[in-house]
């Protein structure tokens, strides 16, 4: 097959919509070939009816690999970028609502504004460009964030008319891409588990809070906004409460960001360069980290302790994240104990009654346990943040509810004494 170079088209900007049926293999596993044929033909007919409406034109719709579809929204001569982005998103929303109403098999969609070029290959016109891969990756990420559709920031910000339900979802690095992509979705009545009669005042508050939180999560250098994970966690927790009030369940995309902050409580250089590192792999538990990082715990370890720390990890939820600034007093000598601390990031310095340095403690170290196992039941040293630190603290009340964990910290206290 020979390519006709004379019929190559110019490079042009389009909106690409990649769709894929969810659970295709499972749905068709026990179908006969003729049943699979009829099922897929009907599926694509519904997609075509929803997307190929007059207000969406011009758009090319091409079935891909059975259950997938490629839709390319062309810009008309003189048409603004906002108009083609709006046409594409409204078409995607018609598909999303059909899925939510049970009129179409569950479908994921990714939208991306990018450049493509077309060339003749024999009798066919074939489209080329990295934009297709990006749109496909956005579609694949829908499952990770628990949403029906994802779009890049260009599509989201170039909406003419009603954009009040657009929600920032995250900042991620996609394969074969040179910089992180800010991804967005739509949280409007009837989608994302939101009922059609949802309280719009609550929904508007939720959308506003999510977007404010995600601006602080992603940061914005031109506006002088740097990531502020403590504030993000606080705002997303409030947003999650609103979502539960509206739907009776938690929002997966918010939980993904909260999970990321739990595991990476301070943005590192990689975050500024690449955004979130996505992984379906189960992360190490706090117990595993304690087991690997703390030499004191290794000395205290036995089978009972190992099982409590690494296997039965329910106790981890009692260790709450806290952020402390350099120079801030965390513990004051002779005070009553208010919890036990684990250093996640940074360093602290311990001081005696005269303000003299006793030791510098770094990530992976526990402190504050001594007061619980001394006769005085008082703090035995002052602890000050030597750098900005991230710590995890378990309160006295929760600590005393966990007898095995108490045994472990008692061993550590005895070794220190």
NORTA-V637928 format. One record per residue. N is the residue number from 1. RES is the residue in three letters. PHI is phi in degrees with one decimal (NA if undefined). OMEGA is omega in degrees with one decimal (none if undefined). D_LAST is the distance of its C-alpha to the last C-alpha in Angstrom with 1 decimal. Layout:
# NORTA-V637928
<<N	RES	PHI	OMEGA	D_LAST> <N	RES	PHI	OMEGA	D_LAST>>
This chain:
# NORTA-V637928
<<1	UNK	NA	-174.1	81.1> <2	UNK	-107.0	178.9	81.8> <3	UNK	-85.6	178.6	80.3> <4	UNK	-93.1	-176.0	82.8> <5	UNK	-65.1	-178.3	81.4> <6	UNK	-69.3	-177.5	84.2> <7	UNK	-103.6	175.3	82.9> <8	UNK	-65.8	179.7	79.3> <9	UNK	-93.2	178.5	78.3> <10	UNK	-76.4	174.5	76.6> <11	UNK	-68.7	-178.4	72.9> <12	UNK	-144.6	180.0	72.2> <13	UNK	-92.2	-179.3	69.5> <14	UNK	-140.1	168.1	69.1> <15	UNK	-105.1	-180.0	66.7> <16	UNK	-102.2	174.8	65.6> <17	UNK	-119.3	176.1	64.6> <18	UNK	-103.7	179.1	63.2> <19	UNK	-124.0	-179.7	62.9> <20	UNK	-152.7	178.8	61.7> <21	UNK	-70.9	178.3	62.0> <22	UNK	-85.0	175.4	58.8> <23	UNK	71.6	-177.7	58.7> <24	UNK	-57.3	-176.7	62.1> <25	UNK	-61.9	-179.4	61.5> <26	UNK	-68.1	-177.6	60.4> <27	UNK	-65.9	-174.4	63.3> <28	UNK	-98.8	-173.2	65.9> <29	UNK	-56.2	-175.5	64.5> <30	UNK	-108.6	178.1	67.1> <31	UNK	-87.2	170.1	70.0> <32	UNK	-74.4	-179.2	73.2> <33	UNK	-52.1	-179.1	74.1> <34	UNK	-68.2	177.7	76.7> <35	UNK	-71.6	175.9	74.2> <36	UNK	-61.6	179.1	71.7> <37	UNK	-56.2	-177.5	74.6> <38	UNK	-64.5	-180.0	75.6> <39	UNK	-63.1	-177.8	72.0> <40	UNK	-68.8	178.9	71.3> <41	UNK	-61.1	178.5	74.7> <42	UNK	-62.6	179.5	74.2> <43	UNK	-58.4	-178.4	70.7> <44	UNK	-69.9	176.1	72.1> <45	UNK	-64.0	178.4	75.1> <46	UNK	-66.3	176.7	72.9> <47	UNK	-56.3	-178.2	70.8> <48	UNK	-62.8	179.7	74.1> <49	UNK	-64.1	-177.6	75.4> <50	UNK	-75.9	-175.0	72.3> <51	UNK	-89.2	-172.6	71.9> <52	UNK	-84.8	177.9	75.5> <53	UNK	-79.5	-175.2	76.7> <54	UNK	-53.3	-177.6	79.1> <55	UNK	-70.0	179.4	76.6> <56	UNK	-90.9	-174.9	74.3> <57	UNK	-66.4	-1.8	77.0> <58	UNK	-83.7	177.7	77.1> <59	UNK	-144.4	174.2	74.5> <60	UNK	-103.4	-178.9	74.6> <61	UNK	-119.9	-175.1	73.1> <62	UNK	-133.5	176.0	72.5> <63	UNK	-62.4	-179.7	71.0> <64	UNK	-131.3	170.7	68.5> <65	UNK	46.0	174.7	67.5> <66	UNK	83.0	-171.5	68.6> <67	UNK	-100.1	178.9	66.1> <68	UNK	-102.9	177.7	65.3> <69	UNK	-148.3	175.1	67.4> <70	UNK	-113.0	177.6	67.8> <71	UNK	-125.0	-178.2	69.2> <72	UNK	-118.1	-179.7	70.2> <73	UNK	-98.0	-178.1	71.2> <74	UNK	-86.0	173.0	73.6> <75	UNK	-88.3	176.2	74.3> <76	UNK	-73.5	176.1	77.8> <77	UNK	-55.3	179.9	79.7> <78	UNK	80.1	-178.7	78.7> <79	UNK	-78.3	178.1	75.9> <80	UNK	-74.4	177.8	72.7> <81	UNK	-57.5	-178.7	69.4> <82	UNK	-60.8	-177.1	68.3> <83	UNK	-70.8	-179.8	71.2> <84	UNK	-70.4	177.3	70.5> <85	UNK	-64.9	179.3	66.7> <86	UNK	-67.6	178.0	67.7> <87	UNK	-58.5	-177.4	70.2> <88	UNK	-66.8	-178.2	67.7> <89	UNK	-67.0	179.1	65.0> <90	UNK	-63.4	176.0	67.5> <91	UNK	-65.1	178.3	68.6> <92	UNK	-62.3	-179.8	65.1> <93	UNK	-68.2	175.9	64.5> <94	UNK	-63.1	176.9	67.7> <95	UNK	-65.0	-178.0	66.2> <96	UNK	-61.4	179.3	62.9> <97	UNK	-67.9	177.2	64.6> <98	UNK	-64.0	175.9	66.8> <99	UNK	-64.2	-178.6	63.7> <100	UNK	-61.3	-178.7	62.1> <101	UNK	-90.6	177.1	65.4> <102	UNK	77.7	-178.9	65.6> <103	UNK	-92.5	-178.0	68.7> <104	UNK	-147.5	176.3	67.0> <105	UNK	-57.1	-179.5	64.5> <106	UNK	-48.9	-173.3	61.0> <107	UNK	-139.0	174.5	61.1> <108	UNK	-101.7	-178.5	58.7> <109	UNK	-139.9	174.0	60.0> <110	UNK	-124.6	180.0	59.1> <111	UNK	-117.4	-178.3	61.1> <112	UNK	-145.6	175.4	61.1> <113	UNK	-92.3	-177.2	63.4> <114	UNK	-158.8	-177.0	64.3> <115	UNK	-102.4	174.7	67.0> <116	UNK	-136.6	174.2	69.0> <117	UNK	-137.2	-176.6	72.1> <118	UNK	-121.3	179.6	74.8> <119	UNK	-141.7	177.5	76.9> <120	UNK	-84.1	176.2	79.7> <121	UNK	-129.8	-171.3	78.9> <122	UNK	67.2	-179.7	82.2> <123	UNK	-89.4	-174.8	83.4> <124	UNK	-104.6	170.1	80.0> <125	UNK	-101.6	-175.6	78.2> <126	UNK	-117.0	-179.1	74.5> <127	UNK	-98.3	-179.2	71.8> <128	UNK	-132.1	176.1	69.1> <129	UNK	148.5	179.4	66.0> <130	UNK	-69.0	-178.6	62.2> <131	UNK	-60.2	179.6	62.4> <132	UNK	-63.9	-179.7	63.0> <133	UNK	-66.3	179.8	59.7> <134	UNK	-66.6	178.7	57.8> <135	UNK	-60.2	178.3	59.6> <136	UNK	-64.2	179.7	58.8> <137	UNK	-65.8	176.6	55.1> <138	UNK	-62.7	177.9	55.1> <139	UNK	-61.9	-179.4	56.8> <140	UNK	-65.5	-178.8	54.2> <141	UNK	-72.5	179.6	51.3> <142	UNK	-56.2	-179.0	52.8> <143	UNK	-65.5	-179.4	51.1> <144	UNK	-60.8	-177.9	47.7> <145	UNK	-93.3	176.4	48.0> <146	UNK	66.5	-177.8	49.9> <147	UNK	-130.2	-177.5	53.1> <148	UNK	-85.1	179.4	56.7> <149	UNK	-152.1	176.0	57.4> <150	UNK	-134.0	177.7	55.8> <151	UNK	-139.0	175.9	57.5> <152	UNK	-79.9	-174.5	56.7> <153	UNK	-63.1	-179.6	56.5> <154	UNK	-62.2	177.9	60.1> <155	UNK	-64.2	-177.4	61.5> <156	UNK	-64.9	-174.3	59.5> <157	UNK	-79.7	178.2	60.3> <158	UNK	-101.0	176.5	64.0> <159	UNK	-113.4	176.9	64.9> <160	UNK	-97.6	-179.4	68.0> <161	UNK	104.7	-169.9	68.0> <162	UNK	-81.6	176.8	65.4> <163	UNK	-120.7	-172.8	62.0> <164	UNK	-71.3	-178.4	60.0> <165	UNK	-104.5	177.4	58.3> <166	UNK	-73.7	-176.8	56.9> <167	UNK	-127.5	174.0	53.2> <168	UNK	-71.8	-174.7	51.0> <169	UNK	-104.9	-179.2	48.9> <170	UNK	172.6	176.2	46.9> <171	UNK	-125.5	-172.5	47.1> <172	UNK	-131.5	173.8	47.2> <173	UNK	-97.5	178.7	48.3> <174	UNK	-97.2	179.9	51.1> <175	UNK	-58.9	177.9	52.1> <176	UNK	60.9	179.0	54.7> <177	UNK	-123.4	-171.7	54.1> <178	UNK	-88.2	-179.0	53.3> <179	UNK	-150.5	-178.4	51.4> <180	UNK	-66.1	180.0	49.6> <181	UNK	-111.0	173.1	51.8> <182	UNK	-84.2	-175.5	51.3> <183	UNK	-108.9	-176.2	52.3> <184	UNK	-130.7	171.9	53.8> <185	UNK	-139.7	-178.6	55.1> <186	UNK	-122.8	177.5	57.3> <187	UNK	-116.3	-179.9	56.1> <188	UNK	-122.4	-179.6	59.3> <189	UNK	-50.6	179.3	60.6> <190	UNK	95.1	178.8	61.2> <191	UNK	-121.7	176.5	58.7> <192	UNK	55.2	-179.2	55.0> <193	UNK	71.3	178.1	55.1> <194	UNK	-79.9	178.1	56.4> <195	UNK	-68.4	178.9	59.3> <196	UNK	-62.1	-177.6	62.7> <197	UNK	-99.0	-179.4	62.6> <198	UNK	-58.7	176.3	59.1> <199	UNK	-65.3	-174.6	58.5> <200	UNK	-65.5	177.6	59.4> <201	UNK	-65.2	176.5	57.6> <202	UNK	-64.3	-178.4	54.3> <203	UNK	-64.0	178.7	55.1> <204	UNK	-62.4	177.7	56.0> <205	UNK	-65.0	179.4	52.7> <206	UNK	-62.3	-178.4	50.8> <207	UNK	-60.3	179.9	52.6> <208	UNK	-62.0	-178.2	52.0> <209	UNK	-65.7	178.4	48.3> <210	UNK	-59.4	-176.4	47.9> <211	UNK	-67.8	176.5	49.8> <212	UNK	-65.3	179.6	47.9> <213	UNK	-64.4	-176.9	44.6> <214	UNK	-71.9	173.7	45.8> <215	UNK	-64.6	177.5	47.1> <216	UNK	-73.5	178.3	43.6> <217	UNK	-75.0	-176.9	42.2> <218	UNK	-77.0	-174.2	44.8> <219	UNK	78.5	178.4	45.2> <220	UNK	-151.5	-175.5	48.5> <221	UNK	-58.6	179.9	48.8> <222	UNK	-58.6	179.4	52.3> <223	UNK	-91.1	179.9	51.3> <224	UNK	73.0	-179.0	48.1> <225	UNK	-100.3	177.1	45.9> <226	UNK	-102.9	179.9	42.6> <227	UNK	-55.9	-179.6	40.6> <228	UNK	-131.7	-173.7	38.4> <229	UNK	-61.9	177.8	36.4> <230	UNK	-58.4	-179.9	34.6> <231	UNK	-69.4	178.4	38.1> <232	UNK	-60.8	-179.6	39.6> <233	UNK	-60.1	179.7	37.1> <234	UNK	-62.6	-177.8	37.9> <235	UNK	-71.1	179.6	41.6> <236	UNK	-69.4	176.0	41.8> <237	UNK	-63.2	177.6	40.0> <238	UNK	-66.9	178.5	42.7> <239	UNK	-63.1	179.4	45.4> <240	UNK	-63.1	176.9	44.2> <241	UNK	-62.5	177.5	44.5> <242	UNK	-64.0	-178.8	48.1> <243	UNK	-65.4	177.9	48.9> <244	UNK	-62.8	178.7	47.7> <245	UNK	-62.0	-178.1	49.8> <246	UNK	-80.9	-169.7	52.8> <247	UNK	-121.0	-175.9	52.5> <248	UNK	83.7	178.7	50.1> <249	UNK	-146.6	-179.6	48.0> <250	UNK	-84.7	178.4	45.6> <251	UNK	-88.3	-174.7	46.9> <252	UNK	-66.4	-177.0	45.7> <253	UNK	-66.5	175.2	46.2> <254	UNK	-64.6	-178.7	43.9> <255	UNK	-65.1	177.4	41.3> <256	UNK	-63.5	179.1	41.5> <257	UNK	-69.5	178.1	40.6> <258	UNK	-62.3	177.3	37.8> <259	UNK	-63.5	179.4	36.5> <260	UNK	-62.3	179.7	36.8> <261	UNK	-67.4	177.6	34.8> <262	UNK	-60.6	-176.9	32.0> <263	UNK	-86.2	-178.8	31.9> <264	UNK	-132.5	-170.6	32.7> <265	UNK	-69.7	174.7	31.5> <266	UNK	-129.7	178.0	32.8> <267	UNK	-67.7	178.4	36.2> <268	UNK	-97.5	-177.9	36.0> <269	UNK	-60.8	179.8	39.0> <270	UNK	-64.3	179.1	40.3> <271	UNK	-65.4	180.0	40.6> <272	UNK	-63.8	-177.5	42.8> <273	UNK	-85.9	-170.0	44.9> <274	UNK	-115.6	-174.6	45.1> <275	UNK	76.8	-177.6	44.0> <276	UNK	-68.3	169.7	42.2> <277	UNK	-92.8	-175.5	41.4> <278	UNK	-91.8	179.4	42.8> <279	UNK	-155.3	172.9	41.7> <280	UNK	-82.9	-180.0	42.6> <281	UNK	-66.6	178.9	39.9> <282	UNK	-64.3	-178.1	36.9> <283	UNK	-78.3	174.8	34.0> <284	UNK	-60.6	176.1	30.5> <285	UNK	-74.5	175.6	28.6> <286	UNK	-60.1	177.9	25.4> <287	UNK	-61.7	178.2	23.9> <288	UNK	-63.3	179.3	25.4> <289	UNK	-63.4	177.9	24.1> <290	UNK	-59.4	-178.1	20.6> <291	UNK	-62.2	-176.4	21.2> <292	UNK	-81.2	-170.3	22.7> <293	UNK	-92.4	-170.7	20.8> <294	UNK	-98.2	178.6	17.1> <295	UNK	-66.0	179.2	15.8> <296	UNK	-66.1	177.8	12.5> <297	UNK	-68.2	178.9	15.0> <298	UNK	-62.0	178.6	17.0> <299	UNK	-67.9	-176.4	14.4> <300	UNK	-87.8	-167.2	13.9> <301	UNK	-70.8	164.8	17.7> <302	UNK	-145.0	-173.4	20.2> <303	UNK	-61.7	-179.6	23.7> <304	UNK	-59.6	-178.6	23.0> <305	UNK	-68.9	179.3	20.5> <306	UNK	-59.1	-178.6	22.9> <307	UNK	-62.2	-179.5	25.7> <308	UNK	-65.8	-175.9	24.0> <309	UNK	-79.7	-167.1	23.0> <310	UNK	-102.0	-176.3	26.1> <311	UNK	-97.2	179.0	28.9> <312	UNK	-88.9	-169.9	28.6> <313	UNK	-94.8	-179.2	27.9> <314	UNK	-60.5	-179.1	29.1> <315	UNK	-66.2	-175.0	25.7> <316	UNK	-60.4	-176.9	26.0> <317	UNK	-64.6	178.9	28.5> <318	UNK	-78.8	177.8	26.0> <319	UNK	-87.9	-174.6	24.2> <320	UNK	-91.9	178.6	26.6> <321	UNK	-68.6	173.5	27.4> <322	UNK	-139.1	177.3	27.0> <323	UNK	-112.9	179.4	28.3> <324	UNK	-125.6	-179.0	27.0> <325	UNK	-83.7	176.2	28.8> <326	UNK	-54.2	179.4	27.6> <327	UNK	90.0	-178.0	26.4> <328	UNK	-77.1	176.1	25.8> <329	UNK	-77.4	179.3	22.9> <330	UNK	-99.5	177.7	21.0> <331	UNK	-132.7	176.7	18.3> <332	UNK	-117.1	-177.6	18.7> <333	UNK	-56.0	178.8	16.2> <334	UNK	78.2	176.8	16.7> <335	UNK	-72.8	172.2	18.7> <336	UNK	-69.2	-178.2	18.6> <337	UNK	-68.1	178.9	17.1> <338	UNK	-121.6	178.0	20.0> <339	UNK	145.9	176.4	18.6> <340	UNK	-113.7	-171.6	16.4> <341	UNK	-118.8	172.0	17.6> <342	UNK	-123.2	-179.3	18.6> <343	UNK	-85.5	178.9	20.2> <344	UNK	-89.4	178.9	23.6> <345	UNK	-140.2	174.8	25.2> <346	UNK	91.4	-177.5	24.5> <347	UNK	-136.5	172.8	21.6> <348	UNK	-126.7	177.0	19.4> <349	UNK	-120.5	177.2	17.9> <350	UNK	-101.1	-176.2	14.9> <351	UNK	-126.4	176.2	15.9> <352	UNK	-85.9	-175.5	14.7> <353	UNK	-61.8	-179.7	17.0> <354	UNK	-90.5	-179.7	19.5> <355	UNK	79.8	179.7	19.8> <356	UNK	-86.6	-176.6	18.4> <357	UNK	-70.2	176.6	17.2> <358	UNK	-99.5	-177.4	13.5> <359	UNK	-162.2	172.4	14.1> <360	UNK	-110.3	-178.6	16.8> <361	UNK	-110.1	-177.0	16.3> <362	UNK	-119.8	-176.7	19.3> <363	UNK	-53.8	-179.4	21.1> <364	UNK	94.0	-176.7	19.4> <365	UNK	-107.6	176.5	15.9> <366	UNK	-104.4	172.3	14.3> <367	UNK	-147.4	178.4	12.8> <368	UNK	95.6	-177.2	12.9> <369	UNK	-83.3	-173.1	11.2> <370	UNK	-58.8	-174.9	8.3> <371	UNK	-61.8	-177.2	11.2> <372	UNK	-78.7	-174.7	12.6> <373	UNK	-123.2	175.7	10.0> <374	UNK	-112.7	-179.4	9.6> <375	UNK	-64.3	-175.6	12.5> <376	UNK	-75.8	-175.7	14.0> <377	UNK	53.9	179.0	14.2> <378	UNK	-129.4	176.8	14.4> <379	UNK	-64.0	-175.9	13.5> <380	UNK	-99.0	179.2	10.8> <381	UNK	-158.7	172.0	12.8> <382	UNK	-95.0	179.8	16.3> <383	UNK	-121.4	-177.5	17.1> <384	UNK	-124.0	177.5	20.6> <385	UNK	-67.8	178.4	22.7> <386	UNK	-78.5	174.5	23.4> <387	UNK	-132.0	165.2	26.2> <388	UNK	-59.7	-176.1	27.9> <389	UNK	-129.9	168.8	25.5> <390	UNK	-114.4	-179.3	25.9> <391	UNK	-126.5	174.4	23.0> <392	UNK	-121.9	-174.8	23.0> <393	UNK	-119.3	171.2	21.6> <394	UNK	-107.7	-176.8	21.5> <395	UNK	-71.7	179.0	22.2> <396	UNK	-58.8	-177.9	20.6> <397	UNK	-62.3	-179.7	23.8> <398	UNK	-70.0	180.0	23.9> <399	UNK	-57.1	-176.5	20.3> <400	UNK	-75.7	176.5	20.8> <401	UNK	-86.9	-173.5	24.0> <402	UNK	-119.4	-172.6	22.3> <403	UNK	-59.5	-178.7	20.6> <404	UNK	-68.7	177.9	20.0> <405	UNK	-64.0	176.5	18.4> <406	UNK	-60.6	179.2	16.2> <407	UNK	-61.1	-178.5	15.2> <408	UNK	-62.8	-178.7	14.5> <409	UNK	-70.5	175.6	12.2> <410	UNK	-66.4	176.8	10.4> <411	UNK	-59.4	179.9	9.9> <412	UNK	-62.9	-179.4	8.6> <413	UNK	-63.0	-179.8	6.1> <414	UNK	-64.9	179.2	5.1> <415	UNK	-64.8	-180.0	5.5> <416	UNK	-67.4	-178.2	3.8> <417	UNK	-65.5	none	0.0>>
